[in-house]
């Protein structure tokens, strides 16, 4: 992630000290602000990677570490399939129309070294988080990851209040609806899009399809964690890890896109109608938080069961 950080710092410095922003359609203040934000995000990513790898990371309080890991995993891990598909398209000479998933703030063609730094930074951090996070969390909070869905530690889980079950069902319904909407846009659907101002390019449709797939991964994961139906022998870490990344994706990417749609740096215009933009991302943020809350409750139930049995 430090490679991505280097590129963004250079972009900010050159915009301030030389000829303005790399993107001529963006004002210098907007360009600097947007890239300063991503500088901060990538610096946090570097710190998170170190925390997962070093002994002092075990002493960090759980709440901030889980939030940063959840957000970082949500931003990056679900992007791995998109990166693979984009690389295949690029190798076959097909241009998707985007440079780095829409996160850099740069719409112009970049020099080769910048593209390499950004690609390695994203892919390296994404793969690193996909490997390191389950290991770290399994070691620190084993009750959330060790065992199988149908073992004796999960079958004694206390009955959940109706309100909790309603929240889970609402999160499942919202995530399913969003998954269908995003997949619909990915295959060329136009309902809800503001075609009078702009159209989705191939890159945005790939991103939309990727988001739709991960929304359904989140639905499946939290469903089997909650009901344990037809998956009693499944290792617990599989749905817990997938639900963690999928819910983080709902929260992180919708939070980012919602802020972009509201602030509109550089005159940014989302492809959806304004009301559709606000509603879909607000619901996605809520669904992501609800799924994470259910995962935390699952851990607490299992930890309580273990202490009772001991």
C-alpha positions, 0 to 999 in steps of 0.5 A: 500500500506504500506504493499507492501512498507514494503516487498520491503524495506525488500527485498532491505535491505536483498539483501544489507546486507546479502545473495544477492537477493531473486531471484538467477537468478538476480544480486544484482544490478539489484534486488536492482535497480528494487525493489528500483523503486517499493519502490518509486512507492509504497511510491507515492501510499501511498502519493496519498491515503493520498491526496485523503483522507485529506483536504490538498489534495484539494490544490495540483495542478491539473496537478501532482495529475491527472497524479499520480492518472491516473497512479496509477489507471491505474496500480491497478484498472484494476488488480482487475478482474485479482486478483479475477480470480487468487484467484479463480484459487489458491483456486481450486489448479491451479497455474498460474505461477506468484506471483504478476502480474509480478511487484515485480521483484521476481520469487521465491516462497515467504513466506506466510506473504510476499504474504499476505502483497503484496496481501493486499497491491495491492488489498486494494490500487486498491479497494481504488482507485476505490472508492476514485478517482471518489468521489474526482474528482467529488467533485473537478471537478464536470463538468467532472462527474456530470449529464448524457451524454445527458443532456443540458450541453453536447449537446452544446459542441463546434464542435471539429476541424478535427484534434481532431476527427482524434486523437480520431479515431486513439486512438480508432483504436489502442486500438481496435487492441491492445485489439484484439491482447492481447485477441488473446494471452490470448486464446493461440495464438502465432503470434508475440510471440518469442517461440524460447526463451520462452512461455507465462505461464498461469499467463501471458495469464491471464494478457494479457486477462485482458489488452485486456478487459480493452482496449475495455472498454477504446474504449467503454467509450471514444466512448460514451463520444465523440458521446453520441450515444445510451447512452444519459441517462447514468450517465456521471461518468460511462464512464468518470471513466472507460475511466480514468482507462482504458487509465491509464492502457494502459499508465502505464503498457505499460510504465512499460513493455517497460522499462523492455524490453529495460533495461532487468533487471536480463536478463528479456526476454519478450515473444514477438518478440522485434519489436512487444514488442516495437511497441505494447507498444509505440502505447499503451502509445500513445493511453492512452495519447490521451484518457486522452486528450479527457477526459480533453477536455470533462471537459473543454467543459462542464465547458465552457458550464456551465459558458455560461449558467450561 
